[in-house]
């Protein structure tokens, strides 16, 4: 029971956050909170739908930068704390 209560509290914190929060696996969203949905203009169920590719949210000109950063992250290389695109 404690585990399920903790899980409910975690879910409430994620949904109540003013920050956009998401979890990716490959190119698929496993989780996106309501704030993320609002910022990008897609419903959460659309973002989580099978076959939805997160790259749909990134302008074509910015994709190489985002993909290079993802590659560096997967190789445990240092990343800048922020970047603009």
Phi and psi in degrees as GROMACS dihedral restraints (atoms count N, CA, C in turn):
[ dihedral_restraints ]
;  ai    aj    ak    al  type     phi  dphi    fc
    3     4     5     6     1   -58.6    20    10
    4     5     6     7     1   -41.4    20    10
    6     7     8     9     1   -60.6    20    10
    7     8     9    10     1   -44.0    20    10
    9    10    11    12     1   -68.4    20    10
   10    11    12    13     1   -34.6    20    10
   12    13    14    15     1   -66.4    20    10
   13    14    15    16     1   -44.7    20    10
   15    16    17    18     1   -60.3    20    10
   16    17    18    19     1   -40.8    20    10
   18    19    20    21     1   -64.1    20    10
   19    20    21    22     1   -41.0    20    10
   21    22    23    24     1   -64.5    20    10
   22    23    24    25     1   -40.4    20    10
   24    25    26    27     1   -64.7    20    10
   25    26    27    28     1   -44.4    20    10
   27    28    29    30     1   -58.4    20    10
   28    29    30    31     1   -45.5    20    10
   30    31    32    33     1   -61.0    20    10
   31    32    33    34     1   -43.8    20    10
   33    34    35    36     1   -63.4    20    10
   34    35    36    37     1   -39.7    20    10
   36    37    38    39     1   -64.1    20    10
   37    38    39    40     1   -42.3    20    10
   39    40    41    42     1   -63.4    20    10
   40    41    42    43     1   -42.9    20    10
   42    43    44    45     1   -74.0    20    10
   43    44    45    46     1   -30.3    20    10
   45    46    47    48     1   -82.8    20    10
   46    47    48    49     1   -10.7    20    10
   48    49    50    51     1   -65.1    20    10
   49    50    51    52     1   142.9    20    10
   51    52    53    54     1   -83.4    20    10
   52    53    54    55     1    -5.3    20    10
   54    55    56    57     1   -91.2    20    10
   55    56    57    58     1   145.8    20    10
   57    58    59    60     1   -77.3    20    10
   58    59    60    61     1   121.8    20    10
   60    61    62    63     1  -124.8    20    10
   61    62    63    64     1   134.5    20    10
   63    64    65    66     1  -148.0    20    10
   64    65    66    67     1   160.6    20    10
   66    67    68    69     1  -130.1    20    10
   67    68    69    70     1   128.4    20    10
   69    70    71    72     1  -111.0    20    10
   70    71    72    73     1   149.3    20    10
   72    73    74    75     1  -133.0    20    10
   73    74    75    76     1   109.2    20    10
   75    76    77    78     1    65.8    20    10
   76    77    78    79     1  -118.9    20    10
   78    79    80    81     1  -107.3    20    10
   79    80    81    82     1     6.5    20    10
   81    82    83    84     1  -105.8    20    10
   82    83    84    85     1   140.4    20    10
   84    85    86    87     1   -78.0    20    10
   85    86    87    88     1   130.9    20    10
   87    88    89    90     1   -94.5    20    10
   88    89    90    91     1   -27.6    20    10
   90    91    92    93     1  -153.3    20    10
   91    92    93    94     1   142.1    20    10
   93    94    95    96     1  -148.7    20    10
   94    95    96    97     1   130.9    20    10
   96    97    98    99     1   -84.5    20    10
   97    98    99   100     1   173.8    20    10
   99   100   101   102     1   -61.3    20    10
  100   101   102   103     1   -38.4    20    10
  102   103   104   105     1   -62.4    20    10
  103   104   105   106     1   -41.0    20    10
  105   106   107   108     1   -60.2    20    10
  106   107   108   109     1   -45.8    20    10
  108   109   110   111     1   -57.0    20    10
  109   110   111   112     1   -46.5    20    10
  111   112   113   114     1   -63.2    20    10
  112   113   114   115     1   -42.4    20    10
  114   115   116   117     1   -65.0    20    10
  115   116   117   118     1   -35.1    20    10
  117   118   119   120     1   -99.3    20    10
  118   119   120   121     1    -8.7    20    10
  120   121   122   123     1    76.8    20    10
  121   122   123   124     1    23.0    20    10
  123   124   125   126     1  -120.0    20    10
  124   125   126   127     1   145.9    20    10
  126   127   128   129     1   -70.4    20    10
  127   128   129   130     1   151.1    20    10
  129   130   131   132     1   -58.0    20    10
  130   131   132   133     1   -42.4    20    10
  132   133   134   135     1   -63.8    20    10
  133   134   135   136     1   -29.9    20    10
  135   136   137   138     1   -69.9    20    10
  136   137   138   139     1   -42.8    20    10
  138   139   140   141     1   -63.2    20    10
  139   140   141   142     1   -35.5    20    10
  141   142   143   144     1   -89.5    20    10
  142   143   144   145     1    -3.4    20    10
  144   145   146   147     1   -63.6    20    10
  145   146   147   148     1   141.5    20    10
  147   148   149   150     1   -58.7    20    10
  148   149   150   151     1   132.9    20    10
  150   151   152   153     1    93.6    20    10
  151   152   153   154     1   -12.0    20    10
  153   154   155   156     1   -73.8    20    10
  154   155   156   157     1   125.8    20    10
  156   157   158   159     1  -103.2    20    10
  157   158   159   160     1   124.5    20    10
  159   160   161   162     1   -55.4    20    10
  160   161   162   163     1   -25.3    20    10
  162   163   164   165     1   -65.3    20    10
  163   164   165   166     1   -15.1    20    10
  165   166   167   168     1   -61.2    20    10
  166   167   168   169     1   -20.8    20    10
  168   169   170   171     1   -89.0    20    10
  169   170   171   172     1    -6.6    20    10
  171   172   173   174     1  -110.7    20    10
  172   173   174   175     1   130.8    20    10
  174   175   176   177     1   -59.5    20    10
  175   176   177   178     1   143.9    20    10
  177   178   179   180     1   -53.0    20    10
  178   179   180   181     1   -39.3    20    10
  180   181   182   183     1   -66.7    20    10
  181   182   183   184     1   -24.4    20    10
  183   184   185   186     1   -94.8    20    10
  184   185   186   187     1   -11.9    20    10
  186   187   188   189     1   -59.6    20    10
  187   188   189   190     1   -42.7    20    10
  189   190   191   192     1   -58.8    20    10
  190   191   192   193     1   -40.6    20    10
  192   193   194   195     1   -63.3    20    10
  193   194   195   196     1   -46.4    20    10
  195   196   197   198     1   -65.4    20    10
  196   197   198   199     1   -42.5    20    10
  198   199   200   201     1   -66.7    20    10
  199   200   201   202     1   -38.3    20    10
  201   202   203   204     1   -64.7    20    10
  202   203   204   205     1   -40.0    20    10
  204   205   206   207     1   -65.8    20    10
  205   206   207   208     1   -41.8    20    10
  207   208   209   210     1   -60.9    20    10
  208   209   210   211     1   -40.3    20    10
  210   211   212   213     1   -63.9    20    10
  211   212   213   214     1   -44.5    20    10
  213   214   215   216     1   -61.7    20    10
  214   215   216   217     1   -41.6    20    10
  216   217   218   219     1   -63.3    20    10
  217   218   219   220     1   -41.9    20    10
  219   220   221   222     1   -67.7    20    10
  220   221   222   223     1   -21.2    20    10
  222   223   224   225     1   -96.4    20    10
  223   224   225   226     1     9.9    20    10
  225   226   227   228     1    56.6    20    10
  226   227   228   229     1    33.8    20    10
  228   229   230   231     1   -87.8    20    10
  229   230   231   232     1   152.3    20    10
  231   232   233   234     1   -62.5    20    10
  232   233   234   235     1   144.9    20    10
  234   235   236   237     1  -126.6    20    10
  235   236   237   238     1   150.1    20    10
  237   238   239   240     1   -65.4    20    10
  238   239   240   241     1   152.2    20    10
  240   241   242   243     1   -70.8    20    10
  241   242   243   244     1   -21.5    20    10
  243   244   245   246     1  -152.7    20    10
  244   245   246   247     1   158.2    20    10
  246   247   248   249     1  -155.2    20    10
  247   248   249   250     1   158.3    20    10
  249   250   251   252     1  -115.1    20    10
  250   251   252   253     1   143.6    20    10
